[in-house]
Amino acid sequence: MNLTKLFKMQQALDEYIQTNKRVDEDVFVKKGLALVVELAELANETRCFKFWSDKGSSEQNVILEEYVDSIHFLLSLGIEKGLDDLTDWPMEDKEEDLTTLFLLTNEAIIAFLHESTKSTYEKIWVLYGAIAKKLGFTSEDVLQAYISKNETNYERQKSGY
């Protein structure tokens, strides 16, 4: 999937939020923590690690919304570090189960926060792609959900979120 449109949409949203909220500090680390939290919320909705519970995962639309919440922050972090020239989503097949993918993704996010290079950034994208595949999401699913959530985020900002 081409990421150019998503980067442009995210940059416009980031500028809108930071202007409206009068943000004049470096928020890279805060966005990094937000991404870690969103990843955890996504894992929680899948319930992939909850071996002690018989309750199934949330509905796919709920999981997809949590997934794209992460994508918003992943894009935003790339913009912060000038890595928004990543045009195509780097994809690799991963054999790991969903629980392991969540752990690997968390580690990759932390590594990127410490060493913000193109390779550490791309690794996060690869892992998010693997998570999408395990969850059964197509590129089109992700794109449409991102666009929808992006609009919701603007509405939230306009209503004093």
Summary of the structure (lengths in Angstrom):
residues: 161
radius of gyration: 15.4
end to end distance: 30.7
largest distance: 46.6
contacts: 450
relative contact order: 0.17
helix: 70%
strand: 1%
